[in-house]
Amino acid sequence: MSQAVIGKKVPDLQLTVTGDKVVRFKDFLGKPIVLYFYPKASTPGCTQEGLDFTAAIAKFRRQSAIILGASRDSLKAQENFKGKQGFPFDLISDPDETLCKTFDVIKLKNMYGKQVLGVERSTFLIDSKGVLRQEWRKVKVKGHVDEVLEALKSLNQSEK
């Protein structure tokens, strides 16, 4: 399996997204993508991150960006999470961790004194040609969406 690498095209994976749709990265060519990974649907930090992206959706749309959230949760859990929170963007269900492994977000984490493999909160900015341009790892939710938006604006300026 190939890895996503800054400066290179992201692998054109098949993605299962809310609305029971199957898409590929190539389906979004022509628009930049903000792909954010979160550990678990309907948990406090993940909910806040999704709500922060939701609050800024108009600003991201003005930049022609597609926002996609991703976790290892089932499609049903993602549908429930999106519906309950009213997210205006799709969530990716990645229970087999194909997308997570491609972006190398599965990390050893400490939970209740035990070491477990889990999703490290991370965000990736992919340009309109499908090239990975920027990544944020070990994301802290507060202020993160503004940081991503600024990077997106810079990216769009440089592509003009």
N, C-alpha and C positions, 0 to 999 in steps of 0.2 A: 504494500500500500504506500502510495507516495504521500509525502508530507507537504503541508502548506509552508512556503518559505517566502519571507519578505523579498520583494522584487521579482517574484516569479508568479505565473498564472496559478490560481488555485485549482486543484483537481476537480474535474466536472462530475461531482458526485450526484447520485439520485437522492433526493431528500423527501421525506414524508412530512407534510406540514398540516396544520390545522385546516379544517374544511375538507379533510380527507383527500387532499391533493398530493400529487407527486410532481416535484419540480427538480430542475437541475440548475447549477450555477449559471450555465450558458443562457438560461431563460431570462436572466436579468442583465445581460450585456447591454451596455448603453446607459446604465445607471449604476452609481456606486452603491455598495452594500455595507451596512453596519451589521455584523454578525456578533451577537453577544451570547456567551455561554453562562449559565447559572446552575448552581448545584441541584436545586429541587423546587419544583413547582409548588406554589401556595405556601412557601415559607416566608418569614418576615423580610429578610434582605432581598430575596428574589422578587417578592411582590413590590417592594419599594423601587428596585431597579426598573422593573417593567413600568411602574407608574411614572417614574422620572422620564423614561423614553416617551411614554404616552403624552405627558405634559408638554413635551417639546416636539411633538409629531409635526406640527405645522412648519417649524423651522427646518426639520429634516426634509420635509416634502419640498420646501422652497429650494433645497439643494439637490432635488431629484433623487434623494436616497431611499433605498429600500432598507427597512429594519427587519431583522430576523432574530428571534430569540431561540436558544437551543438548550436542551438538557436531555438526560437519559430517560426522562419520564415517558410513560406510554402515551399514545395519541389521545386516549380518553382523558388522562390527567391533564394533558396540554389543552385539550378542548375546554375542560372544566375551568382551568386556570384563566385562559383567555376570556371565556364567557363571563366568569365571575368578576374579573377586573376590568373588562371592557377594553382590552388592548386592541388598538387599531392596526395591528401588524400580526403576521403569522408567527407561530411557534413551531419549531422543528422537534419531532420525536425521534430520538436517537438511542433506542434501547440496546442496540448491538454495538454501540460506541464507535461506529465507522467514522462519523464526522468528528467526534471527540478526539479520536486517535489521530486523524489527519491534521488537526490543529493542536495536537499534543497538550490537551487540557486535563487529562486524567493524571492526578498527582496523589502522592501519599499524604494523607491529612490526619490530624489527631481529632478524634471525636470521643468525648467522654473517657479519655485516657487510653483509647485503643487506636492503633494505626489502621486506617482504612483507605481504600482507593476511592477517590471522589473527584468531581468536576471542580477545577479551580476557576473561580469567577474570572473570566477573560473576555476581551472584546477585540475584534479584528475589523480593520477598514480595508475593503476591497474596492479598487477603482472601477471605472465604467468599462474597462477592457478585461476585467477579471483578474487583475494582478493584485496580490496582497501588498498593501502599502504601509500599514502600521498595525501594531499590536499592543495591547495593554494586558498585563498579567497581574495576578493577585490584586484584582480591582477592589478598591473601597468604593462603595456605592455613592456616598455623598460627594457631589460635585463632578462625578464621572461623566454624566451625559453632556455637560457643558464642555468638558475637555474633548470629547469625541466630536461634538458639533464644530468646535474650532478647527480641529484637524481636518474634518470634512470640508469646511470652507476653504482652507488652505489648499487642499487637494484639488478642489474644483477650480480654484484660481490658477493653479499650475497647469491644469489640463486645457485651459482656454487658449 
